[in-house]
């Protein structure tokens, strides 16, 4: 197994784990700040997983515009999640 496959698998596992925990906790406890923080961390891992999975695809694209679009979308998703996390931790 390649190193990139291990990272992708680990990131996907953490995403699913945190999403499952957050959904179960939200079913029983509403408005818990800790759950919102865990949910955002899970979203960060999801973005990382999707970005890693899409990276080989964008490498095969011949036009530079698609590569730029890929990196802009990854950065927007990461910045959005980090900003949400920082507002939750205030």
C-alpha positions as CSV (number, residue, x, y, z in Angstrom):
1,X,0.0,0.0,0.0
2,X,1.4,3.4,-1.0
3,X,1.9,6.1,1.5
4,X,-0.7,8.4,-0.2
5,X,-3.3,5.5,0.1
6,X,-2.7,5.3,3.8
7,X,-3.1,9.0,4.3
8,X,-6.3,9.0,2.2
9,X,-7.7,6.0,4.1
10,X,-6.8,7.5,7.5
11,X,-8.4,10.9,6.5
12,X,-11.6,9.1,5.3
13,X,-11.8,7.0,8.5
14,X,-11.5,10.1,10.7
15,X,-14.1,11.9,8.6
16,X,-16.6,9.1,9.0
17,X,-15.8,8.6,12.7
18,X,-16.3,12.3,13.6
19,X,-19.4,12.6,11.4
20,X,-21.0,9.6,13.1
21,X,-20.1,10.8,16.6
22,X,-21.5,14.3,15.8
23,X,-24.8,13.0,14.3
24,X,-25.4,10.7,17.3
25,X,-24.6,13.4,19.9
26,X,-26.8,15.9,18.0
27,X,-29.7,13.5,18.2
28,X,-29.4,13.4,22.0
29,X,-27.9,16.8,23.0
30,X,-28.8,20.0,21.1
31,X,-26.7,23.2,21.0
32,X,-23.5,21.6,22.3
33,X,-20.5,23.7,21.2
34,X,-18.2,20.7,21.5
35,X,-20.2,18.8,18.9
36,X,-20.0,21.8,16.5
37,X,-16.2,21.8,16.9
38,X,-16.0,18.1,16.2
39,X,-18.3,18.4,13.2
40,X,-16.0,21.2,11.8
41,X,-12.9,19.1,12.4
42,X,-14.6,16.2,10.6
43,X,-15.4,18.5,7.7
44,X,-11.8,19.5,7.5
45,X,-10.8,15.9,7.2
46,X,-13.5,15.4,4.6
47,X,-12.1,18.3,2.5
48,X,-8.6,16.8,2.9
49,X,-9.8,13.4,1.8
50,X,-11.6,14.8,-1.3
51,X,-8.7,17.0,-2.2
52,X,-6.3,14.1,-2.0
53,X,-8.6,11.9,-4.1
54,X,-9.0,14.6,-6.7
55,X,-5.4,15.5,-6.9
56,X,-4.3,12.7,-9.4
57,X,-7.3,13.7,-11.6
58,X,-6.3,17.3,-11.8
59,X,-2.7,16.3,-12.6
60,X,-4.1,14.7,-15.8
61,X,-5.9,17.9,-16.9
62,X,-4.0,19.6,-19.8
63,X,-5.3,23.1,-19.3
64,X,-3.9,25.2,-16.5
65,X,-7.3,26.7,-15.8
66,X,-8.5,23.4,-14.3
67,X,-5.5,23.2,-12.0
68,X,-6.1,26.8,-10.8
69,X,-9.8,26.0,-10.2
70,X,-8.8,22.9,-8.2
71,X,-6.5,24.8,-5.9
72,X,-8.9,27.7,-5.5
73,X,-11.7,25.3,-4.5
74,X,-9.5,23.5,-2.1
75,X,-8.3,26.7,-0.5
76,X,-11.8,28.1,-0.2
77,X,-13.1,25.0,1.5
78,X,-10.2,24.9,3.9
79,X,-10.4,28.6,4.7
80,X,-14.1,28.4,5.2
81,X,-13.7,25.5,7.6
82,X,-10.9,27.1,9.5
83,X,-12.8,30.4,9.9
84,X,-15.9,28.5,11.2
85,X,-13.6,26.7,13.7
86,X,-12.1,29.9,14.9
87,X,-15.5,31.5,15.4
88,X,-16.7,28.4,17.3
89,X,-13.7,28.5,19.6
90,X,-14.1,32.1,20.6
